[in-house]
Amino acid sequence: MATLTATTPNTAPPGVLRRPAVRKLAALAVVAAVLVPLAAGRWGSGAWPDALTVDLSGPLGSASDWIVDNRDSHPLFLHFLGHVSNVVVIAVRAVYLALLAVGWAGVTAVAALTAWRVAGVRSALGTAAAFLACGLLGMWVPTMQTLALMVVAVAASVVVGALLGLAAGLSDRMHRGLRPVLDTMQVLPAFAYLLPVVLVFGIGVPAAVLATVVYAAPPMARLTALGLRGADKEVLEAVESLGTTARQRLLTARIPLARKELLLGLNQTIMMALSMAVIASVIGAGGLGDRVYQALASVDVGAALAAGIPIVLLAVVLDRVTGAAGARLGDAPAPNARVLGAGALAGAVVVAVAGRLAGRLEWPESWVVGLAEPVNRAVDWMTAHLYSGVPVVGGTADWAGRFTTWVLDPLRDGLQWLPWWGVLLVVAALAWLIGTWRTTLTAVLAMAAIGVLGVWQPSLDTLSQVLAAVAVTLVIGFAAGVAAARSDRVERLLRPVLDVFQTMPQFVYLIPVVALFGVGRAPAVAAAVVYALPAVVRITAQGLRQVDPAALESARSLGATGAQQLRQVQLPLARPALLLALNQGVVLVLAVVIIGGLVGGGALGYDVVFGLAQGDLATGLVAGAAIVCLGLMLDRVTQPTERRAKKGA
């Protein structure tokens, strides 16, 4: 017995090895010590080896040529895809012509009265003001084009998402099968959806609508499944005890209990559809997005702003109306609600008919306020006075140049200097520390696939921009989130700003950064930072506010200062929320860094834009696949597994 007691301490691991992170890194080091010399000896230690690269330009070019050659003759296109394309075109055109037939006064009246009916007087006034502003800026027709595309895309997205969510909500097997697909789709940048639909449907409205549906349907599917699976079991059991069938339980219990989730899904679908409909202007969607795209291509900031303001107004109105409708869901209906609703509808019809009889269907040209010229004069003044040469602080162009020289260039050069196996090893270490061997394998394979596709260098360039933008986003976002969590006044001041920023489509963020910084990689990073900040600030503040008050009270009773409470109690207990903020920040930053290819961001974003603009679908598809892999890798190395998140909490 004495001998056993004496030998037990010698067999125990050292204290440092008892930590899971150290044990994981030690195991990874052992694997790397075996594999790295073999890989380096066989393929070298520079950039991704050519021997491991697969040239897909030939097969993709052949596939593209086959599709183009057979688009008018193959049965798949004639009897299925062609009909889908025709239905989309007819639906969008029908909605657009209906909006034009109602006229600007009728559309404004219908929109305002609908907002009043579902969300109240304030929403109605805001909606009317937003539509009138679109006309005043001379963007009435493009706004109607975007709205027509939105109506069709949202309707299709809701139907597809609701059906998928219904299947996932009622079947555990379907839920397990759909969850990884929806998780992957959620982290993909919007640009990644454009090229596949262009390959099949070509440039135009059908491709834009279908890309929007694919992008916007997942939130509806996820929230529908969440609402159905989270229905009160006691209510369901009570309904079942009455002898109802499964269909009756679904219609009378499950769906009514999931109304809030369904309405939230509609809200998210509308916002994502608007964002994608604007981006889809690159592939011929037309409307407001096309005006922004053309203006940015010619660096006409005034024209871009004139089209960007209606996009923001549409986003804010749609978000506020659907959000207010969700908040009022379940409230008792107002007295004479049906009478008031019928009166509102009659009033809208009267306004529309009066406008048609008066011949005032189109917005009068004399009512248009020219915004582009004064904005461009202001930009010219900024170029002459603020871009460079400002005493002490320097100009905005100086800031962009210094950020590029001191941060972006060294970070890009450092990543491209690393041996290919070193990059894979860093990815494996990060994913292994935060997740499991499955997430590690997924992240490493996704990064290796980028090398196999032959876009290793531009992908590392994109990665350097993402890392720089994420670093700035986290510094500002965590600081603002901490301030909002510790001060109600700061939280109230930040809330309206974050609300507006969170509803703006990605495309719109490019306009102010081009006005301030010109074109290049630094403006793309700046747009990504501004786009990702609201989510990081909100998640951080919410996580810190939800820390157990008993833990804070205990720390205060021991004499801990505010800084000590934050550092030793709040931040450790809010670790899952902070990791979620990091993950969301990375995903959102990547989405805008890719779009930054439109304003000189280069790298993968430029390859996608070049492929779309020049019809070089092979280049665009390879870049799009690399973006998918990069997004998947970044998501896996910043998203802890459910088990570890609970343990950290």
PyMOL commands that set and color helices and strands:
alter all, ss='L'
color gray80, all
select helices_A, chain A and resi 2-11+15-18+20-43+50-52+57-70+75-119+121-136+140-170+172-187+190-201+205-229+233-241+246-257+259-283+287-297+301-327+337-357+365-367+372-385+396-417+420-434+437-452+456-486+488-503+506-517+521-545+549-557+562-573+575-599+603-614+617-638+642-648
alter helices_A, ss='H'
color red, helices_A
deselect
rebuild
show_as cartoon
